[in-house]
Structure formats: structure tokens, C-alpha cells
Amino acid sequence: MKSGTESKKFFDRACKVIPGGVSSNFRYWGDDATLVVDRGEGAYLYDKDNKKYVDYRLGFGPVVLGHGRPEISKHIKEVLDKGNCFAMTNEYEIRVAEKLTKMTGTDLVRFTNTGTEATMGAMRIARAYTGRDKILKFDGAYHGFHDYSLWNTYPPTSGVGYINSPFLIPQGSGIPRSVGDLMYSLPFNNKEVLDKKLKERWHEIACIIVEPLLGNQASIMPQDGFLDFIREKCTEYGIVMIMDEVKTGFRIAPGGAQEYFHVKADIATYAKCLGNGFPVAAIAGKREIMGEVGPGKIPHGGTYGSNMISMAAAEACLDLYAAGELKKADAHGKKLKQGWKTILDKSGLAYVIQGPDSMPGIIFTNEEKCTEYKHWAQGDHDTYEKIIHYCINHGVMPDYDSREPWFISTAHTDEDADFVLGVFEDAVKFVNR
Ligand SMILES: Cc1ncc(COP(=O)(O)O)c(C=O)c1O
């Protein structure tokens, strides 16, 4: 893949003042391939060469209502001239809290700005509430960029050791080794291994934090009963169950994964679709736990939390979700999944398509079903990336990283689906020739 001349010019300029030319390592696609965006319109984005793409990255997922959604812009403009940051409770925040708790079936919510801050805060709350220090997560799950998240996020499979005595691998340098002493990371969907660890170590564990589906591993789904098992065990051992809904919240259902999978966590974390791309996140949970957050009790703070622009964005989004908007994204995703299946069946490639309709993923693999991180890790990423390169070159842009699902928005149309499936079919033929 090669960026156009204008993108390249801007990217070279960016590289002089921004490490790698990007503000997140995940955005770097190569010196000659990293595109620079100009603008978005609904389901489309335009790069600096004015090339149009049907956008399935959607900014790593948040923009479920499409770029520049008028109802959100209008509500933000109403607020803009009043100022934004007061570090005081405001009316928008109260309304968003009322709507969010109703929609997600939670009691109390604190606002933050990013998913990273939300999961970090939720872990702190769980530790304070239980008086225990350890965090249990799952291999392949990503919970943001803080030190308690970046363990076994995408380790080499040979590096995680024997299932009964697994190793913890930090995602990179700069994460203190001592933090690993406070972490456990286990295979997703494996009740036996989880049960064994809990029997031995429950008294150390403050929380189990779980992405309800592995949204950072091509949407690997929870197997029947796995989330219920976590729920049951957390109740049995007095562990806080944190459902990290940063990717699934306000995307796979208005009530997120808790509604979709019928499982109630103690705390859920939200970000992405809560603001359709505006920076707003939330830690929402049961009164008995969240009610302990406060002066002299459990610490939580932040200058920008509940700033009025973010709250206005969130309010407009929640109103659109309440009106049933998400069904449109589901219908488009269903069409893509059916089309991929027809195309891939003809191609002879071995594959698994998985995930909810609004965030489906594809793994090229001989496995019949993908249920844990190693199934993604052992997949054929080379074929996936070649297909995606072809797609991006031809105006269809999912993320080129095979861990990212395709994010669907309510702005994608049936005509987009026909175009996208045509390009996808050509890409498969091109790569498989
Ligand atoms: C499940 C999950 N949790 C947390 C985060 C971190 O969110 P943010 O990038 O807003 O800090 C992400 C980001 O992709 C995520 O996918």
C-alpha cells in the first residue's frame, strides 16, 4: 500500500515533530503507507489526496453514528458558546448520567475522558472496595494503555508458557516488571483454568476485568456460559466483576454486552460509542460499590471529566441509541457477513467469521471455531493483511491490523455493502490467485 503525494507530504512533516508521525503507535502503517486524513462525512473518510474510503475503522470503533452526525454537532454547538470546562457539576452531566444508568441498568456513574482512564479507575475502585491488590485479566484482552492493562495483550504464543503456570509478558518496554506481580492473565473461555486459579488465589484478587468478547482479537466471542461463570465466581469469592465495554458499549446493543449476553457486571466501563468519537468515558456500576467513591473513601478525579462538550455529545448519542438507531448498523453488518461467507466459501480459504453484526471479525485459520487468543495468534495474518491492503487501495478501509474487527456505522448503506463486497471479492481473488 502506498499513500498519495499529499498524504505523504503531510506525513513527512508530521514525522519531524511527532514520534513516528502518529499520536498512537497503532496508527502507523509504514513510512510510505500511513495516510493523513482530511475529513469525514457519514460512512466515508477522505484523505489528504481527496481519496474517498468507505470507513470501517471508524476511529478504532467509536463513530457508530457516522462522521459529522448533525444531531450531535447541533447539540454541541448549543453548548459551545457557554464555555466548556468548569470542573463543576453541570446539567448536561446529570442528564447523561440519568440516561446512561437507565439504558445500561446500572446505578451510579463517574465520567472520565478515555477508556484507559475508565479501566484504570475501575481497577482502583475494585482494589479499594475489596482491600485486595491483584487484577485478573484474559490473554488477548486490551484494556487501554496503562501499566495494569498491557500484559499478555498480544504475546508470542510460545511465550505464555504451560497452561497451569503461564507467564506474563508486558506489551513493551517501560512497564515496570513489579506491576506484573499484581496481575494474572488467563486464556479466555477456559472455565477450568479460571476455576483453578480462583480456588488457589481468590483471596488476593480484587477484580476480574473482562472484555465480554475479545474486541481486540477480531471479535472472538464468549462461549456459552463463560461470562455467567465469571459472574458466579465473582459473587462466590467477593471479587468485583468489571465488564470492559469500551468497544461493545452502545454498539452491540443500547445496553451493551450486559444486555446482549444477559450478564450483569458489578462495574462496566464505557468510552468509544458513548460520544461517537468525542472524548468521553464512564465507570458505571452498582450502588454498593460506586457509592463508596468519594472524599475520604475511594479516590477518583480529573480536570476534564464531564466537560460540557463531551456531555452534550454523549447526550445526543444516547438519545439516538434510545430511538433504535443501532439496528441499522446490525443490518449492514449482517449483509457483509453473509457476503464474506459466500465469497470465502468459493475461494477455498479456511476462515472463521465471528462477532456481533455491528463489529464482525475474520480470522484465516483451520480452526472450526476461535475461542481464545491463541486461535487469533496462530491465524494467517499475512493473507488477511494482503486482502485488506487491496481493499484500502480500492477505497474500503477496515483497520489493516487483523486484530481489529470491522466497525459498522448506522451511516453505511446497502449500496456501500454492494461496493464493499465487490472490492472484497476482487481482493480475495487477487491474493488467492
Ligand atoms: C476494550 C478496550 N478497553 C479500553 C480501551 C482504551 O480506550 P482508549 O483508547 O479510549 O483509552 C480500548 C481501546 O481500544 C479497548 O478496546
The ligand as an SDF file (V2000), in Angstrom:
LIG
                    3D

 16 16  0  0  0  0  0  0  0  0999 V2000
  -11.7480   -2.9240   25.3910 C   0  0  0  0  0  0  0  0  0  0  0  0
  -10.9570   -1.6500   25.4920 C   0  0  0  0  0  0  0  0  0  0  0  0
  -10.7450   -1.0940   26.6870 N   0  0  0  0  0  0  0  0  0  0  0  0
  -10.0740    0.0590   26.8250 C   0  0  0  0  0  0  0  0  0  0  0  0
   -9.5700    0.7160   25.7180 C   0  0  0  0  0  0  0  0  0  0  0  0
   -8.8350    2.0060   25.8790 C   0  0  0  0  0  0  0  0  0  0  0  0
   -9.6190    3.0530   25.4160 O   0  0  0  0  0  0  0  0  0  0  0  0
   -8.9480    4.4490   24.9910 P   0  0  0  0  0  0  0  0  0  0  0  0
   -8.2160    4.1930   23.7120 O   0  0  0  0  0  0  0  0  0  0  0  0
  -10.1160    5.3700   24.8540 O   0  0  0  0  0  0  0  0  0  0  0  0
   -8.0550    4.8490   26.0940 O   0  0  0  0  0  0  0  0  0  0  0  0
   -9.7660    0.1780   24.4440 C   0  0  0  0  0  0  0  0  0  0  0  0
   -9.2430    0.8460   23.2520 C   0  0  0  0  0  0  0  0  0  0  0  0
   -9.2930    0.3560   22.1470 O   0  0  0  0  0  0  0  0  0  0  0  0
  -10.4790   -1.0410   24.3240 C   0  0  0  0  0  0  0  0  0  0  0  0
  -10.6800   -1.6190   23.1400 O   0  0  0  0  0  0  0  0  0  0  0  0
  1  2  1  0
  2  3  1  0
  2 15  2  0
  3  4  2  0
  4  5  1  0
  5  6  1  0
  5 12  2  0
  6  7  1  0
  7  8  1  0
  8  9  2  0
  8 10  1  0
  8 11  1  0
 12 13  1  0
 12 15  1  0
 13 14  2  0
 15 16  1  0
M  END
$$$$
